[in-house]
Amino acid sequence: MTTLSLILLLSSFAVFQTVDDQCSHFNSIELLKSRPTHLLVFLHHVILQFDCAPVLCYLHADLFKSYSTRDTKKYFGEFCSTFLDKGAVKLFVMLELGFCVSFIDRTRPELIGEDQQRRYAQEMQNMQCLEVLRQLDDFRQKRMMGMTPNEQELSQVENHYPTDRVPREMKEKAVAEMLYEKLSDANPAIVADEDKFSAIFDAVAYYMKQLGVKAKAPDSKKSRGFKIMRKKVQQHLQPLQTSLPSLSDGGDVSPVCNTGPVWEPPTIELQTEDSHDKDRSVRRSESLCVERRHSRRGGSARAKQSRSRSDVDLQSAATSHPPSPSPLTSPEGPLTGSVSSPLPQQEEVEPRLLELEQEPPSWRELASSEVLNKLSKKEIKRQEVINELFATEHAHVRMLSVLQTVFYRPLEREAIMSSDDLNAIFPGLDEIIDVHYAFYENLKKVRQEDGFVVKAISTPLLNRFLGSEGDWFQKLTARFCSHQSWALDQIKSRQKKDPRFNAFILDAESKPQCRRLQLKDIIPTEMQRLTKYPLLLENIAKSTEDNTEKQNVQQAADCCRKILNHVNDEVKHMENLLTLRDYQRRLDTSGLKPSNELFLEYKNFDLTTRRMLYEGPLIWRVTKEKAIDVQGVLLGDMLVLLQKQDDKMLLKCQSKSIIAAEVGKQMLSPIIKLDSAFLREVATDRKAFYVIFTWDSGAQIYELVAQSVAERKTKAFSMNHCLGHIKPIFLHPTAVHPYCVYGVGVGDMALK
């Protein structure tokens, strides 16, 4: 692997590696079930991404191991009514178990002995094990990529130093209570059905109480049990369920109010960089009769199908800073917020809006039973992932349309924000909707043509992510995602300063289309969607039997990964630029005055004219007795050591003696030019390294200490990369070369 490719790999890894991957509590459900904070973080992920009934059933069944005889009889009937439908459970392993459980009188558990009750609970728990393990494995993978919620709360527990006054157990329970409160407040946004919401949090609250956490259950419908979840548990008990369980949870979602803003998809002529005009207009394809019948069935059918929550994850995605947006063509045609002012071509707009607001039917509901029975286990798994791709694309287009119809267009129409400001906050939104909706339509067309059991999916994938179309998609998404951090800051700042804007945002966020999500939660959905594509496509490729189709799908997945890496680079670059602008705004160069030469050279120093490669806290050991906290900023050919003082960032010379400082001699510059410097490790401190700097007045040695050994290696790696592009690196023969840590031989560098 070349040095440059390793740099790119580490840069990409840095975007996602936002958590401690050594946390052992998530390695097993047995370790997890007794740790309330960690368990709640995992449950939040499951509620967002999957059906949470199996893991809740597993946990509640586990409680029977510690129940007394009295408690076993007391809670057995409630457990059965919670997770089983009367007469509907037919267990594959133990037929007599299904028979007994199906026909017991749940109000009279005394009809069954205590040993049998415990055995029933144990069997129910065993049936959920595979699904729970799969969900836990998915959580660990997503956590490694920084895609799981509540990492801040976890770090509070992990980093807590236990004392007699606040032991670790007390701290964990306190954080768990706060986390449960946050979770129960947020989840009506992702569990739209009130019965299901109440059922889930009754179950979570009860289990948390067994761990000593004061969790208050929702105030309604406790006696109803978990009616919606029963059907979900049964899906994992069916003997013919040979496929992977659904990757998402089901929930009935109310249609959008007719009086709300309506999305009228624009038709825009765009140009690629090679100046060839391409028609990128989005057409509305006809719906099949089966989908219309499904629409008429309404909520009852939608409650049965699975649905992904990955694209409305409440956690913020990667942050960024915007470049100057290029002007966008605004779509023509008025919009309305009420039925009193009808839309042009309203008969064409409303069917599309209705389709987006309704949940798409699962492939299992639409495919013929004859075809389903002939599918292999691997093919069923493949179809499940394809269905997940389709369902999540549908959900993503819906969320983008919310940005357009609920926020962007009303803000422009009511002149609350100028067009330039809107284009900076939502750059290329119309074009991004066009692209995603066209992709969604192509996926839908393939499903319909193949009878909802998709034979080949590679064509629409390659058409979307490969070649000039892929380059255009990359350009659009990079521009949109790189504005994210700046856009969120602008919105937050404007809400504080502009009462009218704040009132509009609060009113818009209360609309049913937003599903109780705030604007700050909706804007990151595009970045979240980009991280989802490679995972989905790679899973499709793994389950594909045909070699040609498999290679094509894998090629599309590689294209998605390339697009994601490019967007991550742009996000990181803009994030760094935003940081440099903040440092420049607070920069104070008066500390250079003791050295007249340095002051004349750097009094008008502009950080923003350079590209930041790395920044982080360091300790500058001037002498054994004098150590200064600084912020190290690596700017390609130089390392800048900034001191934080109140709201300022100081460039300040240092001296190893008071006498030398008074006469202005032997001053250490806070700016180190790397074209005349080399590195060496400190033998007595693994976290420290020397930067030896030569200039006209002689050589100077800087001893810098990182926060950890890993931080020291990263900083040394980044600096050596810069040095390698400027001049050969000079190292002491006995020094350990920093590249060796990352598997790059010293032969890649010129040693002297």
Secondary structure, 3 states (H helix, E strand, C coil): CCHHHHHHHHHHHHHHCCCCCCCHHHHCHHHHCCCHHHHHHHHHHHHHHCCCHHHHHHHHHHHHHCCCHHHHHHHHHHHHHHHCCCCCCCCCCCHHHHHHHHHCCCCCHHHCCHHHHHHHHHHHHHHHHHHHHHHHHHHHHHHHCCCCCCHHHHHHHHCCCCCCCCCHHHHHHHHHHHHHHHHHHHHHHCCCCHHHHHHHHHHHHHHHHHCCCCCCCCCCCHHHCCHHHHHHHHHHHCCCCCCCCCCCECCCCCCCCCCCCCCCCCCCEEECCCCCEEECCCCCCCCCHHHHHHHHHCHHHHCCCCECCHHHCCCCCCCCCCCCCCCCCCCCCCCCCCCCCCCCCHHHHHHHHHHHHCCCCCHHHHCCHHHHHHCCHHHHHHHHHHHHHHHHHHHHHHHHHHHHHHHHHHHHHCCCCCHHHHHHHCCCHHHHHHHHHHHHHHHHHHHHHCCCCCCCCHHHHHHHHCHHHHHHHHHHHHHHHHCHHHHHHHHHHHHHHCHHHHHHHHHHHCCHHHCCCCHHHHCCHHHHHHHHHHHHHHHHHHCCCCHHHHHHHHHHHHHHHHHHHHHHHHHHHHHHHHHHHHHHHHEECHHHCCCHHHHHHHCCCCHHHCCCCEEEEEEEECCCCCEEEEEEEECCCEEEEEEEECCEEECCCEECCHHHHHHCCCEECCEEEHHHEEEEECCCCCCEEEEEEEECCEEEEEEEECCCHHHHHHHHHHHHHHHHHHCCECCCCCCCCHHHHCCCCHHHCCEC
